[in-house]
């Protein structure tokens, strides 16, 4: 029997035929149902402007479920059970006259979860229309990123939602926060004195956060060229990871206690002025190269591209946190498209012992590292130094990992997708894994200075060949400090 029990709810999915809904949300809902984690009376309403009857839409959703879920986890019995929950409603999200039908279908006897898998520009309009038919009293609204493209637009979106829904019923999604390994960061740090007592500038040399993608823009040119890698990845995903690594212990595990500590980190980030951007920030744009042995086009050669675009597809930067815990400890962040591998990891580099007693030629080996992998294989690895075995080895050292690989360690359990956890927490009414308004604003405030600095400098992205680890200046960014990116080959 599942350990988590839920009250019944109605899950209204706005944008139910979009890529996000088909690729992530419906598969997550199916897996929750298959695991017995949905209340028997929970219903799902798909909402879209597309013509077609319910049978056609459900057939299309089933086709996509079979495409995105492994064959071993999908069967006709489970699908039939899942689709008994699903109904369909054609509607124009900005047409108030379409909402009475939703109110009739949803009813008022249970919580409504309204998931906005739509552009942020319509969030306010949807909220206004929900309120007009009385669907604002017992409703939780879920907002997908990006919420705005800068601080001003973000505030406008959030203010439009706040007119109708208080902060405690607004759930802003960052899917990285639903990953099993990210959740384990809190347990790893605060349940283990081995780490928490060492988690400061006395013992940690530097921190790396890498989120690398092998793919290009995958047909998202219209959105991505307006956003760029800084807005698309740094402002939300990487800064959220930085906050979880750097925050002080919360007073408890309540949502606001955790988010209070994350906001403190964002506010403590040292500003990067125009005169520092050249030394501390690198932006790049991929050119033609190869991926998995096949030639791939450059960013400006992608289908429907703007050949004059100066949008960055890569960002590397050094961030410094101005507080006692992290004084003098650099955080190196990098993310990009068309890199050699799909990889998300955090590497904590611990300082060397102050006095070295082993053979001098082995000193280069001395570095304990904690490696936290978010993808592709979620897990945690601690690199430690041990004596090499053998009578002839003396005190020759070797570096070796202590590994916790979730898929290997918990063989009986499927590692859930991040969206499964996030949807479950929305239904529970738990905001721990969601981003508060002041977090969004603090992150935008810090990123806006970089965007403004690039504009003032007329800074153009550096080219890097597809299939490489980014521009050479990204290597210089870290080697300038006498360090190197972990794992690059």
C-alpha positions in Angstrom: 0.0 0.0 0.0 1.3 3.5 -0.8 2.5 5.6 2.2 1.0 8.8 0.8 -2.7 9.2 0.7 -4.4 12.1 -1.1 -7.8 13.8 -0.8 -9.7 13.7 -4.1 -9.1 16.6 -6.5 -10.0 17.7 -10.0 -6.9 18.2 -12.1 -7.6 20.7 -15.0 -4.8 20.8 -17.5 -4.7 23.9 -19.6 -2.8 23.3 -22.9 -3.5 19.5 -22.8 -2.3 18.9 -26.3 1.0 20.8 -26.0 4.4 19.2 -26.0 4.9 19.5 -22.2 1.5 17.9 -21.4 2.1 15.0 -23.8 5.8 14.4 -23.0 5.7 15.0 -19.2 2.4 15.7 -17.6 0.2 12.9 -18.9 2.9 10.3 -18.4 3.4 11.5 -14.8 -0.3 11.4 -14.1 -0.5 7.9 -15.6 2.4 6.7 -13.4 0.8 8.1 -10.3 -2.4 6.3 -11.1 -0.6 3.1 -11.9 1.2 3.3 -8.5 -2.1 3.7 -6.7 -1.2 7.2 -5.5 -4.3 9.0 -6.9 -7.5 9.1 -4.9 -10.2 7.0 -6.5 -12.3 10.1 -7.0 -9.6 12.2 -8.6 -10.5 13.4 -12.1 -8.5 14.9 -14.9 -9.9 17.4 -17.4 -8.0 18.1 -20.6 -8.4 21.7 -21.9 -7.4 22.8 -25.3 -8.6 24.9 -28.3 -8.3 22.0 -30.7 -11.3 20.6 -32.5 -12.2 16.9 -32.1 -14.2 14.7 -29.8 -13.1 13.1 -26.6 -12.3 9.7 -28.2 -10.0 11.3 -30.8 -8.1 13.2 -28.1 -7.7 10.2 -25.8 -6.4 8.1 -28.7 -3.8 10.8 -29.4 -2.8 10.9 -25.7 -2.5 7.1 -25.6 -0.3 7.1 -28.7 2.0 9.6 -26.9 2.0 7.7 -23.6 3.1 4.6 -25.5 5.9 6.6 -27.1 7.2 8.2 -23.8 6.7 5.3 -21.3 8.7 2.1 -21.5 6.7 -0.9 -22.7 7.3 -2.7 -19.4 5.4 0.0 -17.6 2.3 0.4 -19.8 -0.5 -2.0 -20.5 -4.1 -1.9 -21.6 -5.6 -2.5 -18.2 -3.6 0.4 -16.6 -4.5 2.6 -19.6 -8.2 1.8 -19.4 -8.2 2.5 -15.7 -6.4 5.8 -16.2 -8.6 7.0 -19.0 -11.8 6.5 -16.9 -10.5 9.6 -15.0 -10.0 11.7 -18.1 -12.6 14.0 -19.7 -12.2 16.7 -22.4 -13.3 20.2 -22.8 -12.7 22.5 -25.8 -12.1 26.1 -24.8 -10.5 29.3 -25.6 -8.5 30.2 -22.4 -9.1 33.9 -22.8 -12.8 33.7 -23.6 -14.8 34.1 -20.4 -17.9 32.5 -22.0 -16.1 29.1 -22.1 -15.6 28.9 -18.4 -19.1 28.1 -17.1 -18.8 24.7 -18.8 -15.5 24.1 -16.9 -17.2 25.2 -13.6 -20.1 22.7 -14.3 -17.6 19.9 -15.1 -15.2 20.6 -12.2 -17.9 21.3 -9.5 -17.1 22.7 -6.1 -17.1 19.7 -3.9 -13.3 19.1 -4.1 -10.1 20.9 -4.7 -9.3 22.1 -8.2 -5.7 22.0 -9.4 -5.4 24.3 -12.5 -2.1 23.5 -14.3 -1.1 26.2 -16.8 1.0 24.5 -19.5 0.6 27.6 -21.6 2.5 30.8 -22.3 2.9 33.0 -19.2 1.2 35.9 -21.1 -2.2 34.2 -20.5 -1.8 33.3 -16.8 -3.6 36.4 -15.7 -6.4 36.0 -18.1 -7.0 32.4 -17.1 -7.0 33.4 -13.4 -9.5 36.2 -14.0 -11.8 33.8 -15.9 -11.6 31.1 -13.2 -12.5 33.7 -10.5 -15.4 35.0 -12.6 -17.2 31.6 -12.4 -16.3 31.0 -8.7 -13.3 28.7 -9.3 -11.0 30.7 -7.1 -12.0 29.7 -3.6 -10.7 26.1 -3.5 -8.2 26.2 -6.4 -4.4 25.8 -6.6 -2.8 27.2 -9.7 0.4 25.7 -11.1 2.6 28.1 -13.2 5.2 26.8 -15.6 8.4 28.6 -16.4 9.5 30.9 -17.8 7.6 33.5 -15.7 8.6 36.6 -17.6 11.8 37.5 -19.5 13.1 39.9 -16.9 12.3 41.3 -13.5 9.6 43.7 -14.8 7.7 41.2 -16.9 8.0 38.6 -14.1 6.4 41.0 -11.7 3.6 41.8 -14.1 2.8 38.1 -14.5 2.9 37.3 -10.8 0.9 40.4 -9.9 -1.8 39.4 -12.5 -2.1 36.0 -10.8 -2.0 37.5 -7.3 -5.1 39.5 -8.0 -7.1 36.3 -7.8 -5.0 33.8 -5.9 -2.9 34.2 -2.7 0.7 33.1 -2.6 -0.2 30.0 -0.6 -2.2 28.7 -3.5 0.3 29.4 -6.2 2.8 26.7 -7.2 5.6 27.8 -9.5 7.3 24.8 -11.2 11.0 24.2 -11.5 11.1 20.5 -12.5 14.7 20.2 -11.3 13.4 20.6 -7.7 11.4 17.4 -8.2 14.4 15.2 -9.0 15.3 12.5 -6.5 18.9 13.6 -6.1 17.9 17.2 -5.6 15.6 16.1 -2.8 18.5 14.1 -1.3 20.6 17.3 -1.1 18.6 18.4 2.0 18.9 14.9 3.6 22.6 14.6 2.6 23.5 18.0 4.1 21.3 18.3 7.2 21.0 14.6 8.3 24.7 13.9 8.1 27.1 15.8 10.4 29.9 14.3 8.3 29.0 16.8 5.6 27.3 19.7 7.4 30.2 20.3 9.7 32.5 20.6 6.7 30.0 22.6 4.6 31.7 26.0 4.6 34.7 28.0 3.4 37.1 26.4 5.9 36.7 23.0 4.2 35.4 23.5 0.6 37.6 24.9 -2.1 35.1 25.5 -4.8 31.8 24.2 -6.3 30.9 23.3 -9.9 27.3 23.1 -11.2 27.0 21.8 -14.8 23.8 21.3 -16.8 24.8 20.1 -20.3 22.5 19.2 -23.2 23.5 17.2 -26.3 20.6 18.5 -28.3 20.2 21.7 -30.2 17.0 23.8 -30.0 14.7 21.0 -31.2 12.3 23.1 -33.1 11.9 25.7 -30.2 13.6 28.5 -32.2 10.7 31.0 -31.7 10.9 30.7 -27.9 14.6 30.1 -27.4 15.9 32.9 -29.6 14.0 35.3 -27.5 15.2 33.8 -24.3 18.7 32.4 -24.6 20.5 30.1 -22.3 20.8 32.6 -19.4 17.1 33.1 -19.1 16.2 29.5 -20.0 18.5 27.7 -17.6 20.6 29.9 -15.3 17.8 32.1 -14.0 15.8 29.1 -12.7 17.4 25.7 -12.7 21.1 26.4 -11.9 20.4 29.2 -9.4 17.9 26.9 -7.6 20.6 24.2 -7.4 23.1 26.8 -6.1 20.6 27.8 -3.4 20.1 24.3 -2.2 23.9 23.7 -2.0 24.6 27.1 -0.4 21.7 27.8 2.0 22.0 27.7 5.7 20.0 25.1 7.7 16.3 25.9 7.8 14.5 26.0 11.1 12.3 23.1 10.0 11.2 21.4 6.8 8.2 23.7 6.1 8.0 25.4 2.7 8.6 28.9 3.9 11.5 28.0 6.2 13.3 26.4 3.2 12.4 29.2 0.8 13.5 31.8 3.3 17.0 30.4 3.3 17.1 30.2 -0.5 16.2 33.8 -0.8 19.0 34.8 1.6 21.5 33.1 -0.8 20.1 34.9 -3.9 20.3 38.2 -2.1 23.9 37.5 -1.0 25.1 36.8 -4.6 27.8 39.4 -5.4 26.8 41.6 -8.3 28.8 41.3 -11.5 29.4 44.8 -12.9 30.1 45.7 -16.5 33.8 45.9 -15.8 33.8 42.3 -14.4 31.8 40.6 -17.1 34.7 39.8 -19.3 36.5 38.0 -16.5 33.6 36.3 -14.8 31.0 35.5 -17.5 31.3 33.7 -20.9 28.5 33.4 -23.4 28.8 31.2 -26.5 26.9 30.1 -29.5 27.4 26.7 -31.2 28.5 26.4 -34.8 28.4 23.4 -37.0 30.1 20.3 -35.6 29.3 16.7 -34.8 27.2 14.8 -32.3 27.4 11.1 -31.8 29.5 10.8 -34.9 27.0 12.7 -37.1 27.4 16.2 -38.5 25.0 18.7 -37.1 24.3 22.3 -38.1 25.2 25.4 -36.2 22.7 27.5 -34.3 22.4 30.0 -37.2 21.8 27.2 -39.6 18.9 25.6 -37.8 15.5 25.5 -39.5 13.7 28.9 -39.4 16.7 30.5 -37.9 17.6 34.2 -37.8 21.0 34.2 -39.3 21.9 37.5 -37.5 21.0 36.2 -34.1 23.4 36.9 -31.2 21.4 34.8 -28.7 23.7 32.7 -26.5 23.3 28.9 -26.4 26.0 28.5 -23.7 26.8 30.4 -20.5 29.6 29.8 -18.0 30.2 32.1 -15.0 31.7 32.5 -11.6 29.4 33.4 -8.8 30.5 34.5 -5.3 28.3 34.5 -2.3 28.9 37.4 0.2 28.3 35.7 3.6 30.3 34.1 6.3 29.7 30.5 5.2 31.0 30.9 1.6 33.5 33.8 1.8 36.1 33.2 -0.8 34.5 30.1 -2.3 33.7 30.4 -6.0 30.7 28.7 -7.6 31.3 27.9 -11.2 28.1 27.5 -13.3 27.9 26.3 -16.9 25.2 25.2 -19.2 24.9 24.9 -22.9 23.4 23.1 -25.9 25.1 20.8 -28.4 27.7 19.7 -25.8 29.3 16.3 -25.8 26.9 14.6 -23.4 23.7 15.1 -21.5 24.8 15.7 -18.0 23.6 17.5 -14.9 25.9 17.3 -11.9 27.2 19.2 -8.9 30.8 18.8 -7.8 31.9 19.9 -4.3 35.7 20.1 -4.2 37.1 19.9 -0.6 40.3 21.6 0.4 43.5 19.6 0.8 44.8 18.8 4.3 47.1 21.6 5.5 50.1 19.3 5.9 51.0 16.7 3.3 52.9 13.6 4.5 52.9 11.3 1.5 55.2 11.2 -1.5 55.4 14.6 -3.2 54.7 13.1 -6.7 51.3 11.9 -5.4 50.1 15.3 -4.3 48.1 15.9 -7.5 45.8 13.1 -6.4 44.9 14.8 -3.2 41.4 16.1 -3.6 38.2 14.7 -2.0 35.2 15.4 -4.2 31.5 14.9 -3.6 29.8 14.4 -7.0 26.0 14.7 -7.1 24.5 13.4 -10.4 21.1 14.6 -11.4 21.1 12.9 -14.9 21.5 10.7 -16.7 22.0 8.3 -13.8 20.9 9.9 -10.5 23.2 9.2 -7.6 25.9 10.5 -5.3 29.6 9.6 -5.3 32.3 10.6 -2.8 35.9 10.4 -4.0 38.3 9.4 -1.3 41.9 8.5 -1.0 43.0 5.0 0.0 46.2 3.0 0.0 46.8 0.9 -3.1 46.8 -2.8 -2.3 49.9 -5.0 -2.6 53.1 -5.8 -0.7 55.2 -3.8 -3.2 53.0 -0.7 -3.1 54.2 0.9 0.1 52.1 4.0 0.9 51.2 4.5 -2.7 47.8 6.2 -2.8 44.8 5.7 -5.1 41.6 7.7 -5.6 38.4 5.7 -5.6 34.7 6.4 -5.3 32.1 5.5 -2.7 29.0 5.3 -4.8 25.3 5.5 -4.3 23.5 4.9 -7.6 19.8 5.1 -7.1 18.9 2.8 -9.9 21.4 0.1 -8.8 20.8 0.5 -5.0 17.0 0.5 -5.1 16.6 -2.2 -7.8 13.0 -3.0 -6.7 11.9 0.6 -7.2 11.5 2.7 -10.3 13.1 6.2 -9.9 10.1 8.5 -10.4 10.2 11.3 -12.9 10.5 14.8 -11.4 7.0 15.8 -12.6 5.5 12.8 -10.8 6.7 14.1 -7.5 5.8 17.7 -8.2 2.2 16.8 -9.3 1.8 14.7 -6.2 3.0 17.5 -3.9 0.5 20.0 -5.6 -2.3 17.5 -4.9 -1.1 17.3 -1.3 -1.0 21.0 -1.0 2.7 21.0 0.0 4.7 23.9 -1.4 8.2 22.8 -0.3 9.3 22.0 -3.9 8.0 25.1 -5.5 9.4 28.6 -6.0 8.1 31.6 -4.1 7.5 35.0 -5.8 10.5 36.7 -4.0 12.8 33.9 -5.1 11.8 34.5 -8.7 12.4 38.3 -8.3 15.7 37.9 -6.6 17.0 35.6 -9.4 15.8 37.9 -12.1 17.4 40.9 -10.4 20.8 39.1 -10.5 20.4 37.9 -14.0 19.2 41.2 -15.4 22.5 42.8 -14.5 24.3 40.3 -16.8 21.9 40.9 -19.7 22.2 44.6 -19.3 26.0 44.3 -19.1 26.1 42.4 -22.3 24.0 45.0 -24.1 26.1 47.9 -22.8 29.3 46.1 -23.9 27.9 45.0 -27.2 29.2 41.5 -26.2 28.7 38.9 -28.9 28.7 35.1 -28.0 31.9 33.2 -28.7 31.6 30.4 -31.2 32.1 26.8 -30.2 31.9 23.7 -32.3 28.9 21.5 -31.7 30.0 18.4 -29.7 32.6 20.3 -27.7 32.5 21.6 -24.1 32.0 25.2 -25.1 34.2 28.2 -26.0 37.9 28.2 -25.0 37.2 31.3 -22.9 35.0 29.0 -20.7 38.1 26.9 -19.9 40.1 30.1 -19.2 37.4 31.2 -16.8 38.2 28.4 -14.4 41.9 27.8 -15.2 42.5 31.5 -14.4 41.8 30.5 -10.8 44.1 27.5 -11.0 41.3 25.0 -11.5 39.7 22.9 -14.2 36.2 21.7 -15.0 35.7 18.2 -13.5 35.4 15.4 -16.0 36.0 17.3 -19.2 37.9 15.3 -21.9 
